[in-house]
Amino acid sequence: RFTRDDASAYVAYLQERLSKPKIFVSRAKSFFAYAYRKHGIEASSPFSDVELRKEERKEKTAWSAEEMKMLIDSAPNEHYRMLWSLMAYAGLRIHEALKFTPADIRGDSFVVDGKGNKIASLPIGTKLQHALDGYSGEWPLSQFASTATSNQVIKSVAKKIGISEGSNHTLRHSFCTDMATRNVNIAVAQKLMRHASSQMTLDVYTPVVPK
């Protein structure tokens, strides 16, 4: 009895509250397809042609190098300090930073198993090396933090020290923005960020670098 009109109404409801229910709609299509096959029903999913409203692209926030240092220095413990350093000074994604261990280090660089299981070798800069030298805790950092808890702590610390609100991804984004302010070649930045296309890197560079 669940119709296309019901599906459209529910998606509209989700968009008002979640803003991006794409994953839900994708799973709903698969669920109905499976259920219909199992029960021998010849019909298409009520979600099959439900249109998702295009969302306005939100301007990405970024912190300056000084603000990142303030945030990291104000971390509640050395585990968060190390975790945030990996994102701020190497551009790691949160899931990559959580599973990083010293076993990944190869001389003055380290190996990361990134998005889409793509292996990359990244340099260890001075700031990251300093953070690694000062960390005395255990690895991996997933023992002490998670994506959600790190986001919550970042939000709390940012508010406390008086910088704009952000998240785990803001640290990675700020790493890229910092390269833009330092006039790092965009091809190099794309390689360090491991962006799939140069356009993704340009989206960060364009607002920062004068035309």
N, C-alpha and C positions, 0 to 999 in steps of 0.2 A: 504493500500500500504506500510505500515511500516513492513519491513521484519526482519528476524533474523540477517542478515548482517548489517542492519541499527542499530539494537539494540547493536550488538557487537561493532560497530564503535563508538556509542554514549557512551557506558560504558568505552571504551578505552579513549575517550575524557575526561570523568569525572575523570578517575583515574589519568590522567596527571595533573588535576587541583585541585581535591578535595581529592585525595589519597585514600579515603575510601567511595565509593558510595554504600555500602551494603544496607543502608536504602532505597535509591532511587530505587535500583533494586527490593527490596522486595515490595515496594509500586507499582512499575510499573507492576509487575506480577499480583498483586491484581486488579489494574486498568483495565488491558486488560481482565482478567478473568470476571470481572463485566460487562465490555462493551460488550464482546462477548455473555454472557448470556442474557443481555438485548436485544440485536439485533438478537438473535437466530443464532449466528455464531458458527459453530463447528470447532474450531481451538484452538491450544495452544498458549499461549503468546509468542511473539517473544523473550521475556526475559527469558523464562522458562529454557533454558539450556545454557544461556550465562555464561561463566566462568569469575570469578573475579580473577585478578592477586593477588597473595599473597604478602602482604606488609611486608617489613623488620621491625622487632620490634625495635622501637626506645628506646634507653636507657633513662629510666626515670630520671628526674632531682630531686634533693633534696637539701634543705638548711640545714645548721647546726643549732643547737639550738640558737647560737649567731646571725646568719643571720636572722632567723625567728623573733627574738626579735627586731633586727634592722628594719626589714620591718614593723612589727606591731607598733613600736614606731614612725615610719615615716608616718603612715597612715594619710590621709588628714583631717579626723575628727573622732569623737568617735564611729560613727556608723560602719565605716570600721574597726576600731581598734577592736571593739567587734566581728564583723563578722569574721575577720581573726583569732582572738583568739580561736573561737569555732572550726575552722578547724585545727589550729596549735596545740592546747592543749587538744583537745578531739577527733580529727580525723574525725570530721563530714564532710559529703559531702556538697557541696555548697547549694543544695536545702534544706538539713536538717538544716543547719545553718540559712538560710534565714527565716525559719518558726519557729525557736526556740523561746520560751517565758519562763519567770520565772514560769509559771504555770506547766511547765514540770519538775520542780525540786522537788525531794523527799529526803529531808534531805541532805546528802552529795553525792547524785547521781542525775541523771536526766533520764527521759524516752525519747527515740527518736523513731519516726516512720520512719524506714529506707527503704532501697531498697527492693522491693517486698512486701511492707507493713509489714515488720518484725519488731516487737516491741522489743526494747532492753533497758536495764538499764545500764547506763555508769557512772563511778565515776567522781566527780568533783575534779580535782587536784588543787594544790596550785596556779599554774599560772592562771588557768581558773577562780578560785575563786577570785583572785586579779582583773582580768579583769571585772568580774561581779560586784564586789564591786565598781569599778571605773566608771561604766557606768551609766549615768543619763538620757539617751534617752528613747524613746518609743520602744515598741515591737509590732509586729515582725520587724526584720530588712529589710524585703522585701519592706518596705515603703521607704527605703533610698538607696537601691542598688538592683542589679540584677546579674545574673550569668555573663552576658556580660560586664556590667560596672565594676564589681569587677575585672574581668580578665584584663581589660584595665588599671585600676588604679594600680593593682599589677605590671603589666609590666612597667608602667611609674615610679613607686616608686623604683622598683628593679634596673632599669637603673640609676636612680638618686643617689642611695646609693652605687652603684657599686657591686651588687651581680648578680649571674647568672639569666637569664630570667626564668620566671616561670608563674604559673597560680593558680587558686583556688585549683586545684587538687594537685599541688606541695606542698601546705601546709599540706594537708592530708597525702601525701606520706612522707613528712618530719617528721610528727608525728610518723609514723611507723619506719622510719630510725633512729630516735632518740631513740626509744625503743631498736633497734638492738644494737646501740652503748653503751647502758646501760645494755646490756645482759639480757633484759627482756625475760622470758621464751616464746618460740614461740607460745605455746598454749594460753598463756595469751594475747599475741599480736594479735593473730588471733581473739580472742573473742572481744578485744577492737576495732579492725579494722572492725569486723563483716564481714570478708572475708568468702566466701562460702566454700573455701577449704584451707587447710594448705599450699598448693603449692603456692597460691597467696601471702601468707605472706612470704614464703621462697624466692620467687622471689625478695622481697625487702631485706630480711635478708642476702642472700648469698653473694652479693657484699660487704657487710659491715663487717660481722663477719668473722674473720680469720678461715680457715678450721680446 
